[in-house]
Amino acid sequence: MAATALVRPRPAAPARPRLSVRELGPNWYAAVMGTAVVATAGPAVGLPAAALTPVWALSAVLLAALLAARAVHWARHADRAREHLANPAVAPFYGCLSMALLAVGAATGAVGTRVTGAGAAFAAQAALWVAGTAVGLVAAVAVPYLLVVRHRVRPGDASPVWLLPVVAPMVAAATGPALAPRLPAGQWRESLVLGCFAMFGMSLLATLLMLPPVFVRLVERGPLPPALTPALFLVLGPLGQSTTAAGALADGSAAVPGAFATLYGVPVLGFALLWLAVAGALVVRAARRGMPFALTWWAFTFPVGTCVTGAASLAEHTGLTAFRALAALLYGLLVAAWLTAAVRTTAAVARGELLGAAAGR
C-alpha cells in the first residue's frame, strides 16, 4: 500500500492547439506584403537576386496558402467574415489583399525570373498586377463607403489602418510601369503609365484626407494602446510608396518629366523620416510599457520597405550616395523587423494564440 501510494500518475501532456481559420482575417495578408517587399527591395540596394529567391518563393507560397484559407473562411465562417466587414477596425485590411497580390507580382519580376524564366515571370507579374489593381480599386471605394454608411465611428476612433485601402492604388501605380516596356509602344504603353499616374493622384489625395484625423486623434487623446502602436508605421506606406511611384512614372513615360521624381520624392521622403522618428519613439515608449506581440508588428515591414525603394529611386535619379546609404540602412531595419515578426508569428501560431480554435472566444 505504501509503495502504491508513492506512485504518482504522470501529468497529462498538454493538448496541441487545434488550428482554425475562423479568426483568419484579412490582416494576415500583411505577412505576405512584408515578406515580398524584402525580396523586391533587395536588388534596389545591390543584393543579388539569387540570394533573395527563397524569400520571394516564401511570399508566393504564403499568398497561395492565404488565398485558399480565406476562401475556406468565407465558405465555412461567412458570419465571421461579415462581422469583419462590419468592423471599422478590420474592414480596411481588405486593402492588404490587393497589396499582397501586387507585392508578390513585383517580387516575381524583380527576383523570380531566374527560376520561372522571363516569359512566365512576366505573365505572373502581369496577372497579379491586374488582379491586385482591380481589388485595390474596389477596396479604395468600398471601404470608405462602408465607413460612411455602415460603420459608426467617432472622431477619436481615427486609426492609421484607415490608410490601407486608399494606399493600395499607390502600390499599383508604383509597380505598373515595370510592365510598360513589354507593351507595344504608343497607345497601350502610354495608357498604362498614365493610368498609373491617375492612381498615384487618387491615392495621394485620399491619403491627404485620411491622415489629418489620425494625427488629430493622437494629439487629442494621446498615444495609441500599446498593442496598436506599431500601426503608426502604416503612415510610412503612402509616403515611401508614392516616392517609389514618382520615380517609376518618371522612368516609364515621356509625358512625366524626370525632375518630377526628385521634386516630389525628396520632400516626401524627408517627411517619412520625420514620421519614422516619431513613430519609432512611440513604439519604444509602448515597449517599455509591455507592448505585447500582435499581427500589428507586420506594420514594421512593408511600409519600411517602401521607403527603401523610394530612397533607392532617389539615388538613381540624383546620383547621390547619401540616398544609397539611406536605402541600405532602411533595408537593414526592414530585415530585422521581418525576422522578428516572422519568428514571433510562427511561435504564436504554434501555441494556438492566433489561429487556435478558441482564439477568438
Buried (B, 14 or more C-beta within 10 A) or exposed (E): EEEEEEEEEEEEEEEEBEBBBBBBBBBBBBBBBBBBBBBBBBBBBEBEBEEBBEBBBBBBEBBEEBBEBBEEBEEEBEEBBEEBBEBBBBBBBBBBBBBBBBBBBBBBBBBBBEBBEEEEBBBBBBEBBBBBBEBBBBBBEBBBEBBEEEBEBEEEBBBBBBBBBBBBBBBBBBBBBBBBEBBEEEEEBBEBBBBBBEBBEBBBEBBEEBBEBBBEBBEEEEBBEBBBBBBBBBBBBBBBBBBBBBBBBBBBBEEBEEEBBBEBBBEBBEEBBEBBEBBBEBBEEBEEEEBEBBBBBBBBBBBBBBBBBBBBBBBBBBEBEEBBEBBBEBBEBBBEBBEBBBEBBEEBBBEBBBBBBEBBE
